[in-house]
Amino acid sequence: MGRSFGLAAYRAFSRKTSVRTYKPSAPRPNGTVLWIHAASTENVLAIEDLAARICAVRHDLFVLITLPEDALLASQRTTVWSPDAQVCHDATPSEHPDAVTQFWSHWSPDMVIWTWGNLRPNVLNEGHKRGCPMVLVDADSNGFDSRIDRWLPELSGQLLAPFLAHFVRSGTVLHRLEALGVRLQTIDVTPPLLAGGQALPCAESDLTELSATLTGRPVWLACNLHPRELPSVLGAHRRASRMSHRLLLIVQPERDSDEVAFTQPIAEAEFRYAHWDAGEEPDDTTQILFASDPRDLGLFYRIAPVTFMGGSLTQGCVGRNPFEAATLGSAVLYGPNVRAFMPFYTRLAKAGAARIVKDEETLAAAVTHLIAPDEAAAMAHAGWDVISQGADLTDRVISLVQSVLDGEMEYTHAPT
C-alpha cells in the first residue's frame, strides 16, 4: 500500500508540473543500446570516457548519454549520431508520465547506468516495469538530498532496491542506502568515477621503424595545432634547438586544416622538414616532421616524450583530451585555453604531469627543460598515476555491462 500510494502521489504531482511531451534528438540505432544518465555536467567527461571505453571492447554497442536539458545546452554536446559514432547525447525527459513513456518507447535501452543520484521516480519506475537491468554508479550522499528524497524517502528505497548493483563513494552512502532498504550484498564502496584515458593505437611496424630512425634524438610533438599557434611553436622550436641542435619537432595540425597554412610558413622559416603523409621519413638533418592525419597520434605520442596540446594558446578552439598523451607516457604542455577539458588538465597539473605555458618564450623554456630524459620521465610517471586512478571502478563497470548484455546476469525483480 505504501509503495503504490507514494508513487501515485508523485505521479499526480508530476502530471501538473512537468512537460508532457518528449522529442528524441535522433532515431534509435539498430542494435544494442546502453543508456548512461548524467545528473549534471560535473561528471560528464568521466561518463564520456566510460562510454568510449565500453564501446572499444564492444563494437556492436551504442551508448545514449542523457543530461538534464539545461545541462545539455550548457555542455554544448552534440545531440545527433554521426555516421561512425557509437555515442549520442540527449536531454533527459521530464517526469510527466507521457514524456517518460515516449522516451522509453523510442530508445528502448537494453541496460541503464545511473550516475550520482538525483533520482527520477517516473523514469526509473518505467524501466523497472519494462524489466530493464539498471546499475547505480558514483553515488554520493548529496545525490540523495533532493526535495523528492525528503518528501518521499521510502520511494527512493523502492526505486533503488531493484538495481543489480550499487557503486557508492563512501560508507556514509552505503549506510544511507542500507537504511532505505537496499540489500547490502549489492552495494560496493568504490573511488569516484574518473576518466582514465585510452591508449590510441598504432602500427607496431611504424613504431619500430621510426624509433630506430630517431635513436638518440630528442623529440617533441605539437598536436592539434591551430595555424595561429604555428609561429609560437616554430619560434619555441628554434629557441630550444639552440640548446639541443638535434631536436626534432613533429607538427600535427587540427583536423581539416589547410596543409599549406603549415608547410609554407615552415619552409619560409627555413626549417628542413619531411612530410610524413607523403611517405617521407626524417633523416639526421630533418628539423620538423609534418604529419596531418590524426590517426597517427598513437604513434607520435609514443615517440615524443613531450607533447604540446594545440588549440590551447588560441581562444575558440576545441582542443584535445590531454589524457591521450599522458596514457602513452608523454609529458603534457598546454596553454590557458583548455575549458573543454579543464578537469583533466587540472588533475594532471596537480600531479605534476602537465605544465602550463603562455607564449613562445615559456613554451621554449618548458621544452628545453623537459628534453632531459629524467625530467620527462618524472612527469610521465606522474601522468600514469593520474590515469590509473579510478581504473578499478571503470573495469568493474565494463565487466558488469558485458555480463548483463551477454545474458550472464538476469534481472529478476518484479516491476513496481
C-alpha positions as CSV (number, residue, x, y, z in Angstrom):
1,M,0.0,0.0,0.0
2,G,2.8,2.4,0.9
3,R,4.5,1.8,-2.3
4,S,1.5,2.4,-4.5
5,F,0.4,5.5,-2.5
6,G,3.9,7.1,-2.6
7,L,4.3,6.6,-6.4
8,A,0.7,7.5,-7.1
9,A,1.1,10.8,-5.2
10,Y,4.3,11.6,-7.0
11,R,2.8,10.8,-10.5
12,A,-0.2,13.0,-9.8
13,F,2.2,15.8,-8.8
14,S,4.4,15.4,-11.9
15,R,1.4,15.5,-14.2
16,K,0.7,19.0,-13.1
17,T,4.3,20.3,-13.1
18,S,6.2,18.6,-15.9
19,V,6.4,19.0,-19.7
20,R,4.1,16.4,-21.3
21,T,6.0,15.6,-24.5
22,Y,9.4,14.2,-25.3
23,K,11.1,14.7,-28.6
24,P,14.2,12.5,-29.3
25,S,17.3,14.0,-30.7
26,A,17.9,11.2,-33.2
27,P,16.5,7.9,-34.4
28,R,17.3,4.9,-32.4
29,P,20.1,2.9,-34.0
30,N,19.7,-0.7,-34.8
31,G,21.3,-2.9,-32.2
32,T,22.0,-2.9,-28.5
33,V,21.6,0.5,-26.7
34,L,23.2,1.2,-23.3
35,W,21.8,4.3,-21.6
36,I,24.0,6.3,-19.2
37,H,22.4,9.1,-17.3
38,A,24.5,12.0,-16.1
39,A,22.8,14.0,-13.3
40,S,24.9,17.1,-14.1
41,T,27.8,18.3,-16.1
42,E,30.2,17.7,-13.2
43,N,31.0,14.1,-14.2
44,V,30.0,14.1,-17.9
45,L,33.6,13.9,-19.1
46,A,34.2,10.8,-17.0
47,I,31.0,9.4,-18.3
48,E,32.0,10.0,-21.9
49,D,35.3,8.3,-21.2
50,L,33.5,5.3,-19.7
51,A,31.2,5.2,-22.8
52,A,34.2,5.3,-25.1
53,R,36.0,2.5,-23.2
54,I,32.9,0.3,-23.2
55,C,32.5,0.9,-27.0
56,A,36.1,0.0,-27.5
57,V,35.5,-3.5,-26.2
58,R,32.0,-4.0,-27.6
59,H,31.8,-2.7,-31.1
60,D,28.2,-3.6,-31.6
61,L,27.0,-1.3,-28.8
62,F,25.5,2.2,-29.0
63,V,25.6,4.4,-25.9
64,L,23.0,7.1,-25.2
65,I,24.2,9.7,-22.7
66,T,21.5,11.9,-21.2
67,L,21.7,15.1,-19.2
68,P,19.0,17.5,-17.8
69,E,18.1,19.8,-20.7
70,D,19.7,22.9,-19.2
71,A,22.9,20.9,-18.5
72,L,22.9,19.5,-22.0
73,L,22.7,23.0,-23.5
74,A,25.4,24.3,-21.2
75,S,27.8,21.5,-22.1
76,Q,27.3,22.1,-25.9
77,R,27.3,18.4,-26.6
78,T,26.1,17.2,-30.0
79,T,22.7,15.6,-30.0
80,V,22.9,13.5,-33.2
81,W,24.6,10.3,-34.2
82,S,27.4,10.9,-36.6
83,P,27.9,8.1,-39.2
84,D,30.8,6.4,-37.4
85,A,29.9,7.3,-33.8
86,Q,28.7,4.9,-31.1
87,V,27.7,7.6,-28.7
88,C,24.9,10.2,-28.7
89,H,23.8,12.8,-26.3
90,D,20.2,13.8,-25.5
91,A,18.2,15.6,-22.9
92,T,16.6,13.6,-20.1
93,P,12.8,13.5,-20.4
94,S,10.6,15.4,-18.0
95,E,8.9,13.4,-15.3
96,H,5.5,13.7,-16.9
97,P,4.3,10.1,-17.3
98,D,3.5,10.7,-21.0
99,A,7.0,12.0,-21.7
100,V,8.6,9.1,-19.8
101,T,6.6,6.6,-21.8
102,Q,7.6,8.3,-25.1
103,F,11.3,8.3,-24.1
104,W,11.3,4.6,-23.2
105,S,9.3,3.6,-26.2
106,H,11.7,5.4,-28.5
107,W,15.1,4.4,-27.1
108,S,14.2,1.0,-25.6
109,P,17.5,0.7,-23.9
110,D,18.9,-2.8,-23.1
111,M,20.6,-1.6,-19.9
112,V,20.9,1.6,-17.8
113,I,23.8,3.1,-15.8
114,W,22.5,5.8,-13.5
115,T,25.2,8.0,-12.1
116,W,25.5,10.2,-8.9
117,G,21.9,10.1,-7.7
118,N,19.2,12.7,-8.2
119,L,16.6,10.0,-8.9
120,R,13.8,10.4,-11.4
121,P,11.0,8.3,-10.0
122,N,8.8,8.0,-13.1
123,V,11.7,7.4,-15.4
124,L,13.2,4.7,-13.2
125,N,9.8,3.1,-12.4
126,E,9.1,2.8,-16.1
127,G,12.4,1.0,-16.6
128,H,11.6,-1.4,-13.8
129,K,8.2,-2.1,-15.3
130,R,9.9,-2.9,-18.6
131,G,12.4,-5.2,-16.9
132,C,15.4,-3.2,-17.9
133,P,18.6,-4.0,-15.9
134,M,20.0,-1.0,-14.0
135,V,23.2,-0.2,-12.2
136,L,23.9,2.8,-9.9
137,V,27.4,4.2,-10.2
138,D,29.3,7.0,-8.5
139,A,26.6,7.6,-5.9
140,D,27.4,10.4,-3.5
141,S,25.5,11.5,-0.4
142,N,24.4,14.8,-1.8
143,G,22.8,13.0,-4.7
144,F,20.0,11.9,-2.4
145,D,19.1,15.2,-0.9
146,S,16.5,16.5,-3.4
147,R,13.0,17.6,-2.5
148,I,11.7,14.2,-3.7
149,D,14.1,12.3,-1.4
150,R,13.0,14.4,1.6
151,W,9.3,14.2,0.7
152,L,9.0,10.5,-0.1
153,P,12.2,8.8,1.3
154,E,10.6,5.4,1.1
155,L,10.1,5.9,-2.6
156,S,13.9,6.3,-3.2
157,G,14.4,2.9,-1.5
158,Q,11.8,1.3,-3.6
159,L,13.3,2.6,-6.8
160,L,16.9,1.7,-5.8
161,A,16.2,-1.8,-4.4
162,P,15.8,-3.5,-7.9
163,F,19.1,-2.2,-9.2
164,L,21.6,-5.0,-9.9
165,A,24.5,-3.2,-8.3
166,H,25.2,0.0,-6.4
167,F,28.7,1.5,-6.6
168,V,28.9,4.3,-4.0
169,R,31.7,6.7,-3.0
170,S,31.7,6.3,0.8
171,G,30.5,4.3,3.8
172,T,28.1,7.1,4.5
173,V,26.2,6.5,1.3
174,L,26.3,2.7,1.9
175,H,24.6,3.2,5.2
176,R,22.1,5.6,3.6
177,L,21.1,3.0,1.0
178,E,21.0,0.2,3.6
179,A,18.6,2.3,5.6
180,L,16.5,2.8,2.5
181,G,16.1,-1.0,2.2
182,V,18.8,-1.7,-0.4
183,R,20.4,-5.1,0.0
184,L,23.9,-4.8,1.4
185,Q,25.1,-7.5,-0.9
186,T,24.5,-5.3,-3.9
187,I,26.5,-2.2,-2.5
188,D,30.2,-1.7,-3.0
189,V,32.2,1.3,-1.8
190,T,34.5,2.5,-4.7
191,P,36.5,5.6,-5.6
192,P,34.7,8.3,-7.6
193,L,34.2,7.7,-11.3
194,L,37.2,9.3,-13.0
195,A,38.2,9.3,-16.6
196,G,41.3,7.2,-17.3
197,G,42.1,7.7,-20.9
198,Q,42.5,5.2,-23.7
199,A,45.7,4.2,-25.5
200,L,45.4,5.3,-29.1
201,P,46.5,2.5,-31.5
202,C,49.5,2.5,-33.8
203,A,51.1,0.0,-36.2
204,E,54.0,-1.8,-34.4
205,S,56.0,-1.7,-37.7
206,D,55.8,2.1,-37.8
207,L,56.8,2.4,-34.2
208,T,59.7,0.1,-34.6
209,E,61.0,1.8,-37.8
210,L,60.5,5.3,-36.6
211,S,62.1,4.6,-33.2
212,A,65.1,3.1,-35.0
213,T,65.4,6.1,-37.3
214,L,65.2,8.6,-34.4
215,T,67.5,6.7,-32.0
216,G,69.3,9.2,-29.8
217,R,67.4,12.2,-31.0
218,P,65.2,14.3,-28.6
219,V,61.7,14.7,-29.9
220,W,58.7,16.8,-29.0
221,L,55.2,16.9,-30.5
222,A,52.8,19.8,-31.2
223,C,49.4,18.2,-31.9
224,N,46.0,19.6,-32.9
225,L,47.8,22.8,-33.8
226,H,45.8,25.9,-35.0
227,P,47.5,27.9,-37.7
228,R,47.6,31.0,-35.4
229,E,49.7,28.9,-33.0
230,L,52.3,27.9,-35.5
231,P,54.6,31.0,-35.2
232,S,54.9,30.5,-31.5
233,V,55.6,26.8,-31.9
234,L,58.2,27.4,-34.6
235,G,59.8,30.1,-32.5
236,A,59.9,27.9,-29.5
237,H,61.5,25.1,-31.5
238,R,64.2,27.4,-32.8
239,R,65.0,28.6,-29.3
240,A,65.1,25.1,-27.9
241,S,67.2,23.8,-30.8
242,R,70.0,26.2,-29.7
243,M,70.4,24.1,-26.6
244,S,69.8,20.8,-28.4
245,H,70.7,21.0,-32.1
246,R,69.4,17.5,-33.0
247,L,65.9,18.3,-31.6
248,L,63.0,17.2,-33.8
249,L,59.6,18.7,-33.8
250,I,56.5,16.8,-35.0
251,V,53.8,19.1,-36.2
252,Q,50.2,17.7,-36.4
253,P,47.6,20.3,-37.3
254,E,44.0,20.4,-36.1
255,R,41.5,18.4,-38.1
256,D,40.6,19.7,-41.6
257,S,43.3,22.3,-41.6
258,D,44.8,23.7,-44.8
259,E,48.2,22.0,-45.1
260,V,49.7,24.9,-47.0
261,A,48.9,27.1,-44.0
262,F,51.5,25.0,-42.1
263,T,54.0,23.8,-44.7
264,Q,54.5,27.2,-46.3
265,P,55.4,29.0,-43.0
266,I,57.7,26.1,-42.1
267,A,59.5,26.4,-45.4
268,E,59.7,30.2,-45.2
269,A,61.2,29.9,-41.8
270,E,63.9,27.8,-43.5
271,F,63.3,24.7,-41.4
272,R,64.2,21.4,-43.1
273,Y,61.1,19.3,-42.9
274,A,59.8,15.9,-44.1
275,H,56.1,15.3,-45.0
276,W,55.1,12.0,-43.3
277,D,51.8,11.8,-45.2
278,A,53.7,11.8,-48.5
279,G,55.8,8.9,-47.4
280,E,58.8,10.9,-46.4
281,E,60.8,9.9,-43.3
282,P,63.1,12.2,-41.2
283,D,66.8,11.9,-41.6
284,D,69.6,13.3,-39.5
285,T,69.1,16.8,-41.0
286,T,65.3,16.9,-40.6
287,Q,64.2,19.5,-38.1
288,I,60.4,19.2,-38.4
289,L,58.2,16.2,-39.3
290,F,54.9,17.3,-40.6
291,A,52.0,14.8,-40.3
292,S,48.4,15.9,-40.8
293,D,46.5,12.6,-40.1
294,P,45.2,12.5,-36.5
295,R,45.1,8.7,-36.8
296,D,48.9,8.7,-36.4
297,L,48.8,10.4,-33.0
298,G,49.0,7.0,-31.3
299,L,52.4,6.6,-32.9
300,F,53.7,10.1,-32.2
301,Y,52.6,10.1,-28.5
302,R,54.7,7.0,-28.1
303,I,57.7,8.6,-29.9
304,A,57.6,12.0,-28.3
305,P,58.4,12.3,-24.5
306,V,56.9,15.8,-24.6
307,T,53.6,16.9,-26.2
308,F,52.2,20.4,-26.5
309,M,48.4,20.2,-26.8
310,G,47.5,22.6,-29.5
311,G,44.3,24.7,-29.6
312,S,45.2,25.9,-26.1
313,L,47.1,29.1,-27.0
314,T,44.2,30.3,-29.1
315,Q,40.6,31.1,-28.0
316,G,37.7,29.3,-29.6
317,C,39.5,26.1,-30.4
318,V,38.0,22.7,-29.5
319,G,41.3,21.2,-28.2
320,R,42.1,17.6,-27.5
321,N,42.0,15.3,-24.4
322,P,45.4,15.5,-22.7
323,F,44.9,12.0,-21.3
324,E,45.6,10.8,-24.8
325,A,49.2,11.9,-24.4
326,A,49.6,11.0,-20.7
327,T,48.3,7.5,-21.3
328,L,51.1,6.8,-23.7
329,G,53.9,8.3,-21.5
330,S,54.2,11.8,-22.9
331,A,54.6,14.8,-20.6
332,V,51.9,17.5,-21.3
333,L,52.4,21.2,-22.1
334,Y,49.3,23.4,-22.6
335,G,48.2,26.9,-22.9
336,P,45.5,28.8,-20.9
337,N,42.5,28.0,-23.1
338,V,41.5,24.4,-22.2
339,R,38.0,24.9,-21.0
340,A,36.6,21.8,-22.7
341,F,38.9,19.5,-20.8
342,M,39.7,21.6,-17.8
343,P,39.1,18.8,-15.2
344,F,41.6,16.6,-17.0
345,Y,44.3,19.3,-17.2
346,T,43.7,20.2,-13.6
347,R,44.2,16.6,-12.4
348,L,47.4,16.3,-14.5
349,A,48.8,19.7,-13.4
350,K,48.2,19.0,-9.7
351,A,50.1,15.7,-10.0
352,G,53.0,17.3,-11.8
353,A,52.2,15.6,-15.1
354,A,51.3,18.8,-17.0
355,R,52.7,22.3,-17.2
356,I,51.0,25.5,-18.5
357,V,52.8,27.8,-21.0
358,K,51.7,31.2,-22.1
359,D,53.7,32.1,-25.2
360,E,56.7,31.2,-27.4
361,E,59.2,32.0,-24.6
362,T,57.6,29.9,-21.9
363,L,57.0,27.1,-24.4
364,A,60.6,27.1,-25.4
365,A,61.8,27.1,-21.8
366,A,59.5,24.2,-21.0
367,V,60.6,22.1,-24.0
368,T,64.3,22.8,-23.2
369,H,63.8,21.7,-19.6
370,L,61.8,18.6,-20.5
371,I,64.0,17.2,-23.2
372,A,66.3,16.0,-20.4
373,P,65.1,12.3,-20.2
374,D,64.8,12.2,-16.4
375,E,62.5,15.3,-16.3
376,A,60.1,14.0,-18.9
377,A,60.1,10.6,-17.3
378,A,59.1,12.0,-13.9
379,M,56.2,13.8,-15.5
380,A,55.2,10.7,-17.5
381,H,55.2,8.7,-14.3
382,A,53.0,11.2,-12.6
383,G,50.7,11.2,-15.5
384,W,50.4,7.4,-15.4
385,D,49.4,7.6,-11.7
386,V,46.6,10.0,-12.6
387,I,45.4,7.8,-15.5
388,S,45.3,4.8,-13.2
389,Q,43.0,6.5,-10.6
390,G,39.5,5.0,-10.9
391,A,40.6,2.2,-13.2
392,D,39.3,-0.4,-10.9
393,L,35.7,1.0,-10.9
394,T,35.8,1.5,-14.6
395,D,36.9,-2.1,-15.2
396,R,34.3,-3.4,-12.9
397,V,31.5,-1.4,-14.6
398,I,32.7,-2.6,-18.0
399,S,32.8,-6.2,-16.8
400,L,29.3,-5.9,-15.4
401,V,27.9,-4.4,-18.6
402,Q,29.5,-7.3,-20.6
403,S,27.9,-9.8,-18.3
404,V,24.5,-8.3,-18.4
405,L,24.4,-7.8,-22.2
406,D,25.7,-11.3,-22.7
407,G,22.9,-12.7,-20.6
408,E,25.1,-13.9,-17.8
409,M,23.2,-11.9,-15.2
410,E,19.5,-11.8,-15.1
411,Y,17.1,-9.1,-14.0
412,T,14.6,-10.9,-11.8
413,H,13.0,-8.1,-9.8
414,A,9.3,-7.7,-10.2
415,P,8.0,-4.4,-11.7
416,T,6.7,-1.8,-9.3
